[in-house]
Structures are given as C-alpha cells and as structure tokens.
Amino acid sequence: MRMIISTIVMNEEIQYEDLYKSNMSFFKEFRVAFDKILESGWFILGSNVSDFETEFSRYCNSNYCVGVASGLDALYISLKNYNFPIGSEVIVPSNTYIATILSIIHSGLHPILVEPDIRTYNIDPNKIIEKISSKTRAILVVHLYGKCCEMDKILDISKEFNLKVIEDCAQAHGAEYNGRKAGTFGDFGAFSFYPTKNLGALGDAGAIITNSEEFYERVKSYRNYGNKVKYENHLVGVNSRLDEMQAAFLRIKLKYLNDIIIHKRKLADIYYSNLSDYFIKPYIDNRYYDVYHIFNIRTNHRNKLKSYLLENGIHTEIHYPIPPNKQLAMKGIIDDQATPIAKEIHDTTLSLPISYSHTEEQISRVCEVMNKYASYE
Ligand SMILES: Cc1ncc(COP(=O)(O)O)c(C=O)c1O
C-alpha cells in the first residue's frame, strides 16, 4: 500500500483541534471582558457568574443554573444533593469517560455498569432493568459524543423503579432528543466547559442545571462551603465556584454556541456524504439533534488507520483507548464487571477532526485520504 497520498495533503497538517484558531474570532470580546474584570476588582461570584447562570439556563430551557469549577464537580455535587446512603448503587454506561465514574465513587456510591447500544454508543435502555437491585438509587446517563440518550425509555424505567436521573451533558451542550434539550430530562444536567468542549472556557469550568428550586438552593450553597449567608454553614460543602473570568468568557461564547454547533453539523454532513461505507459512521435518526462534540467512526485495524492518517498529516484522537473498568485505578472497584460491547467500541473507535476552526475543505480532504485507505484495504 502507498502510504503518502499526495504532496498537497502533506503541505497542510490538519490538527485534531486548535484552540488558538477555535477561539480567535472571540479574542477582541475576551480582551474587553478581561479588562473590565481587572478594573472591577471583583473576581469571585459576581455579576458575570450570575448573568451566565441566567443566560445558560435560558439557553437550555431550564429554570436554574449553578456555575461550578468543572464538569466532574457538576456531577459530584448533583449526586451529593440526594444524600444517598453510602454504598448505594448508581447505573452508568460502561463506555463513558472516567470522570462520570469518579463522580459516583467520590460521592461514596457504587457504579454499576450498563453496556451501550452499539449503534448510538449511549446506554442501552434495554439493559438497565437487569442491573437494578434493592440498592439502586439513580441512573447517571451520559450523552456521549454530543448525541442524547433515549430519554423517553430511560425516564419510564426511572419512574417504574423510583430512581433519580442525572444527565452527564459534558459533551452535549445544545443537543436535543425529540425537540428537548440535554440536561432537562432528569433532576440535574451536569456540564463541563473544558476548553475543547463545544462551549469551552479558557480554563476549567462547569455548571449544573435543574428545574427544582429546592435542589437549586442546595447545590448553590454546596458549591460555596455550604454557605447560604457568609460565614454561616448549614451543609458540609466544598469550594467549587465558577470564577468571574471564566463566566465572562463563557457569556461571550454562549452567544455563538448555535453557530459553533451549526458549523460542526455542516462538517458532519461532509463526512456523512463523502466517507466510504467501509467506515461505520455515527448513527442518526430524526429523534436526535446531534452537536458532534466528537465525530467518531469505527473500523477494525483502527490503530493502522490512525497511523496512516498521521503519515498523511491528519491528526485524530481515540475516545477512549481504555474502558473505565480496565483502568488500573478501578482495580477492586468495577473491574469485575464484564463489558464486551464497551471493549469493542474502545478497540475500534477513532475520532476525526471536527472543530470550529476546521474548514469544509479540510474535512473533504480527510474524507479523500480515508477513502483512499478504504480502497487499498
Ligand atoms: C462525559 C464527560 N463527563 C465528565 C467530564 C468531566 O468534565 P471536566 O473535565 O470539566 O471535569 C468530561 C470531560 O471531559 C466528559 O467528557
């Protein structure tokens, strides 16, 4: 097989993500916001945080939002809200990012893995009931890669078995299922604004959305040492505050989030229209409005394809190379739970470039190089 397709391909490296380029169009507004905060002398829990909370809850069609320090904290604080007995079980997909699992463990709870649907990569609702025990208290769903889970089926199960539902929306800002936004199906939607996310800060940041006033008051207090009034603690809380600077940057980017999503969906269309059927592409049907935080394909010999693309100047990622239950840190915690479908996904998945900084020409180039590979195989 000839490995280098053409010199044109080699002329331009296509990065998986370039955060400088993705943020470049916001620099002017960022600088104005930065100067304002610098001159205001107010850095923690000020008007940028409260305005962002209002604007983000409005964007998600949710009643309340609480800004926190990260996506992991958003999940952890949501779980802590319930004060479940230590050792209670939480259902979670077996192929999620490790942070979802860690939030359960840090809350003193036990993750019970449920395999994903091999088509959608999201938790398979048909496999949940068999994992429910007398200790199960909640289902923590993950809208992986920017596609929502089948929330109607999951909510039916939660009602039947009296379980709480929390949504990990770290990869799904603006994603919809049957016209309803991610984060508004369960008690809580937990978001990460890690810089590479569709709504990415310039550092760590996260948020929790909820429709419950009671839960809102509790998590808002919990993120700030359990205060309601300064120096009066009624909860054993934590310090997990979204800071003014990140909130200001997020307010700017939130205005463009729909543009970012539309751009990524256009790039996804190029993949769908041009990529050879040799590659398994993300599942679509009209229930889903996908936001493509990640556009992954699956193929056997994934590692060979990844190397081949790199030789042709195209950078890719693997989300994720090791399933949670195979991580060393999970020894004795969840390594006894068999997850063949998660393994299959982790062994065959490859994430292709799809960011706000990529052009349609670049994505067409990726398709061209991949199709050449397919024709050689
Ligand atoms: C699915 C999922 N959950 C949770 C997180 C944790 O978010 P953070 O890195 O902001 O703590 C991430 C971040 O990558 C994620 O992808």
The ligand as an ORCA input file, in Angstrom:
! r2SCAN-3c Opt
* xyz 0 1
  C     -18.510     12.620     29.520
  C     -17.731     13.510     30.442
  N     -18.092     13.609     31.723
  C     -17.440     14.405     32.574
  C     -16.347     15.139     32.189
  C     -15.611     15.946     33.193
  O     -15.507     17.302     32.890
  P     -14.299     18.181     33.468
  O     -13.055     17.790     32.744
  O     -14.720     19.580     33.218
  O     -14.208     17.874     34.925
  C     -15.928     15.076     30.858
  C     -14.771     15.857     30.421
  O     -14.063     15.601     29.529
  C     -16.628     14.237     29.961
  O     -16.266     14.131     28.678
*
